[in-house]
Amino acid sequence: MSKGKSDKITYKPYEQNQPYLIPPSANELIPEDHLVRLVSEVIDEMGIERLLRKYQVGGGASRYHPVMMTKLFVYGYICDSGEDAARQGIYQT
């Protein structure tokens, strides 16, 4: 392996309940009955960790965690091109 490169797989940190430097945490901003919580729970219960075994070789820049990306993809797909999110006031300016 050349200097500065590694075969180790590196993901960007993924901590769903990580608080902001300034309160509140993302968990406090999302209502208890919000669709995103259901998507997150379902993906967590699916046990998609088997997919992580497909990643055999690392190196290069760190990646976003596959579980987080799966949640994001599924929620985005369900949101009907952003109309649901806009209706719920998620996009605030």
Residue pairs with C-beta under 8 A, 6 or more apart in sequence:
1 7
1 59
5 59
5 60
6 58
6 59
7 57
7 58
7 59
8 58
8 59
9 55
9 57
9 58
9 63
10 58
10 61
10 62
10 63
11 62
11 63
11 64
11 65
12 62
12 63
12 64
12 65
14 64
14 65
14 67
14 68
16 26
16 27
16 40
16 68
17 25
17 26
17 27
18 25
18 26
19 25
20 26
30 36
30 37
34 88
35 75
35 78
35 79
35 84
36 75
39 71
39 74
39 75
39 78
40 71
43 67
43 70
43 71
43 74
44 67
48 66
48 67
48 70
49 67
51 66
52 66
55 66
78 84
79 85
82 91
85 91
